[in-house]
Amino acid sequence: MTNTQTYRSPLFYVGDKYKLLKEIKPLFPKTINRFIEPFTGGGSVFLNVDANEFLLNDIDNYVFQIHQFLISQSKNTDVFFNQIKKTILEYGFSRSYIENIVPKELRKEFVKTYFAKFNKEAFQKLKSDFNKSENKDILKLYLLLIYGFNRMLRFNSKGEYNLPVGNVDFNTNVYNALKNYFSLISKKNINFYNLDFVEFLNKIELRTNDFIYFDPPYLITFSEYNKLWNEKKEKELIEYLDNLEQSKIKFAVSNVTHYKGKINKIFLDWASKYQIQKVKSNYISYHDNSNKSFEEVLVTNYKPEILKHTQTKLTWDIKTETTN
Ligand SMILES: C[S@@+](CC[C@H](N)C(=O)[O-])C[C@H]1O[C@@H](n2cnc3c(N)ncnc32)[C@H](O)[C@@H]1O
């Protein structure tokens, strides 16, 4: 492993920062004592940061449980991988990280969807076993995530996992992401919480050499976890950030300011007091050719080291009119 390499979290989280890390990380402080991440999600950010201590949090209980489970398994990864293999074999899932068992005929007949066809039955059985069980087996939940639609987690109002099978496999990417996760976290001092971000931050006695990275749900885009977010939460967040500035605690916050004609005015108005860096997002909209359809930023309350020699504060050409 080299320092310049970026590692993807084995949660393959929707909207993760994996592809943006090369842009975001150089904007973080050079040395970090405690790295605090109130919206950890899949964890692609903390995995790729060096710090003496990590205080992590996510409100999603299953996301939290998967991390806790993987962290606990990192001490004996052979047992973990044996258990994974045993469960995959028991249910009969495809498993290209060890062998290719999807028949040629199926591959030919369903050129683009053969994994979904092959894994459908096994997935149904695993989902039903997981939903029926009283004590939830997090390894099974992890496999549902890996073989499930878009590698997402979604539960209905009864608390049952309710996504269909995905056209995906437990391949070498998954295997390597797990191995890297285990190796990276074994060198980190981590405490993981499962709280609302304010409650989490209130639990910590913040110090001036802490650094807090916020990647909240985005008010104007769509994803499963955005359901937990609204204007009230956004205002609560920016108010909290202003308090951090007053206490001289460094923060960086990611957000999407423009999306398909929508503008997050609450955030943009607030952000003009701070350093705003545009981030070239990996998000490509195939439905909307307007080049302003998606803008992502990183806002910091300090001037990033790599920008120290630029004369002026970076300004943002704020578009306040919607485009459609
Ligand atoms: C944009 S995602 C973070 C993605 C992460 N940076 C990554 O690379 O995977 C936002 C996360 O915030 C969590 N979340 C939503 N509302 C929250 C709240 N009030 N407090 C803490 N976490 C929250 C969601 O569960 C979700 O995992």
The ligand as an SDF file (V2000), in Angstrom:
LIG
                    3D

 27 29  0  0  0  0  0  0  0  0999 V2000
  -23.5970   11.7170    2.0170 C   0  0  0  0  0  0  0  0  0  0  0  0
  -23.6900   10.3490    3.1240 S   0  0  0  0  0  0  0  0  0  0  0  0
  -22.0140   10.1970    3.6830 C   0  0  0  0  0  0  0  0  0  0  0  0
  -21.1730    9.4410    2.6900 C   0  0  0  0  0  0  0  0  0  0  0  0
  -19.7410    9.2470    3.1430 C   0  0  0  0  0  0  0  0  0  0  0  0
  -18.9580   10.4600    3.0670 N   0  0  0  0  0  0  0  0  0  0  0  0
  -19.0390    8.1750    2.3130 C   0  0  0  0  0  0  0  0  0  0  0  0
  -17.9870    8.4350    1.7020 O   0  0  0  0  0  0  0  0  0  0  0  0
  -19.5440    7.0340    2.2800 O   0  0  0  0  0  0  0  0  0  0  0  0
  -24.5360   11.0210    4.4830 C   0  0  0  0  0  0  0  0  0  0  0  0
  -24.6910   10.0940    5.6960 C   0  0  0  0  0  0  0  0  0  0  0  0
  -25.3160   10.8370    6.7580 O   0  0  0  0  0  0  0  0  0  0  0  0
  -26.1260    9.9540    7.5220 C   0  0  0  0  0  0  0  0  0  0  0  0
  -27.1050   10.8120    8.2520 N   0  0  0  0  0  0  0  0  0  0  0  0
  -28.2700   11.3110    7.8310 C   0  0  0  0  0  0  0  0  0  0  0  0
  -28.8400   12.0930    8.7630 N   0  0  0  0  0  0  0  0  0  0  0  0
  -27.9910   12.1090    9.8220 C   0  0  0  0  0  0  0  0  0  0  0  0
  -28.0010   12.7600   11.0950 C   0  0  0  0  0  0  0  0  0  0  0  0
  -29.0050   13.5570   11.4560 N   0  0  0  0  0  0  0  0  0  0  0  0
  -26.9680   12.5630   11.9270 N   0  0  0  0  0  0  0  0  0  0  0  0
  -25.9400   11.7330   11.5680 C   0  0  0  0  0  0  0  0  0  0  0  0
  -25.8740   11.0810   10.3810 N   0  0  0  0  0  0  0  0  0  0  0  0
  -26.8800   11.2800    9.5050 C   0  0  0  0  0  0  0  0  0  0  0  0
  -26.7220    9.0130    6.5090 C   0  0  0  0  0  0  0  0  0  0  0  0
  -27.0960    7.7840    7.1140 O   0  0  0  0  0  0  0  0  0  0  0  0
  -25.5690    8.8670    5.5070 C   0  0  0  0  0  0  0  0  0  0  0  0
  -24.8060    7.7260    5.7950 O   0  0  0  0  0  0  0  0  0  0  0  0
  1  2  1  0
  2  3  1  0
  2 10  1  0
  3  4  1  0
  4  5  1  0
  5  6  1  0
  5  7  1  0
  7  8  2  0
  7  9  1  0
 10 11  1  0
 11 12  1  0
 11 26  1  0
 12 13  1  0
 13 14  1  0
 13 24  1  0
 14 15  1  0
 14 23  1  0
 15 16  2  0
 16 17  1  0
 17 18  1  0
 17 23  2  0
 18 19  1  0
 18 20  2  0
 20 21  1  0
 21 22  2  0
 22 23  1  0
 24 25  1  0
 24 26  1  0
 26 27  1  0
M  CHG  2   2   1   9  -1
M  END
$$$$
